[in-house]
Amino acid sequence: METKMNIMVFGQLEDITGSPVVSINRVTDTELMLKSLYDQYPVLEQKQFLVAVDRKIINGKTEIGEQTQVALLPPFSGG
């Protein structure tokens, strides 16, 4: 049986997923996570967002462990 991982979703991205938390089959890195999310929510692929792993914004492929917290954040604006 495959284990699931939860991803927190914020802002306008929550409107796309319909929930503040989405579950996908557990993956080992952020590239595989994004592929799985895009399969489940194709419109996400056209949106800009940041990925945070353990509360740090990441760029590029990052490993995901069993206890890793992952969140999708809409682009920030401010001044």
C-alpha positions as CSV (number, residue, x, y, z in Angstrom):
1,M,0.0,0.0,0.0
2,E,1.4,3.4,-1.0
3,T,1.7,6.0,1.7
4,K,0.4,9.5,1.2
5,M,1.9,12.9,1.9
6,N,0.1,16.1,2.6
7,I,0.9,19.4,1.0
8,M,-0.3,22.7,2.4
9,V,-1.8,25.1,-0.1
10,F,-2.4,28.8,0.4
11,G,-4.1,31.7,-1.3
12,Q,-5.4,31.5,-4.9
13,L,-3.8,28.0,-5.2
14,E,-6.4,26.8,-2.6
15,D,-9.1,27.9,-5.0
16,I,-7.7,25.5,-7.6
17,T,-7.3,22.5,-5.3
18,G,-10.5,23.2,-3.4
19,S,-8.8,22.5,-0.1
20,P,-6.0,23.9,2.1
21,V,-4.3,20.5,2.2
22,V,-3.9,18.1,-0.7
23,S,-2.8,14.5,-0.5
24,I,-0.7,12.7,-3.1
25,N,1.2,9.4,-3.1
26,R,4.5,9.9,-1.2
27,V,7.4,10.9,-3.5
28,T,11.1,11.4,-2.8
29,D,11.7,14.9,-4.2
30,T,10.0,18.1,-5.3
31,E,10.2,17.4,-9.0
32,L,8.2,14.2,-8.6
33,M,5.8,16.0,-6.2
34,L,5.1,18.7,-8.8
35,K,4.5,16.1,-11.6
36,S,2.0,14.4,-9.3
37,L,0.3,17.7,-8.5
38,Y,0.1,18.7,-12.2
39,D,-1.4,15.3,-13.0
40,Q,-4.1,15.9,-10.3
41,Y,-4.6,19.6,-10.9
42,P,-3.5,20.5,-14.5
43,V,-4.3,24.2,-14.1
44,L,-1.6,24.5,-11.5
45,E,1.0,24.1,-14.3
46,Q,-0.1,27.6,-15.6
47,K,0.2,29.3,-12.2
48,Q,3.2,30.8,-10.6
49,F,3.9,29.7,-7.0
50,L,6.7,29.1,-4.6
51,V,7.5,25.7,-3.0
52,A,8.5,25.7,0.6
53,V,10.1,22.7,2.2
54,D,10.3,22.7,6.0
55,R,9.4,26.4,5.9
56,K,12.2,27.4,3.5
57,I,11.5,28.5,0.0
58,I,13.4,26.3,-2.4
59,N,14.6,26.5,-6.0
60,G,15.1,23.3,-8.0
61,K,14.9,19.7,-7.0
62,T,14.9,19.1,-3.2
63,E,14.6,15.8,-1.4
64,I,11.4,15.1,0.6
65,G,11.6,12.9,3.7
66,E,8.7,11.3,5.5
67,Q,8.5,14.1,8.1
68,T,9.1,16.9,5.7
69,Q,6.6,19.7,5.6
70,V,5.8,21.0,2.1
71,A,3.7,24.0,1.2
72,L,2.7,25.8,-2.1
73,L,2.7,29.6,-1.7
74,P,1.2,32.1,-4.1
75,P,3.6,34.8,-5.3
76,F,4.2,37.5,-2.7
77,S,3.6,41.2,-3.4
78,G,4.4,44.0,-1.2
79,G,6.4,47.2,-0.7
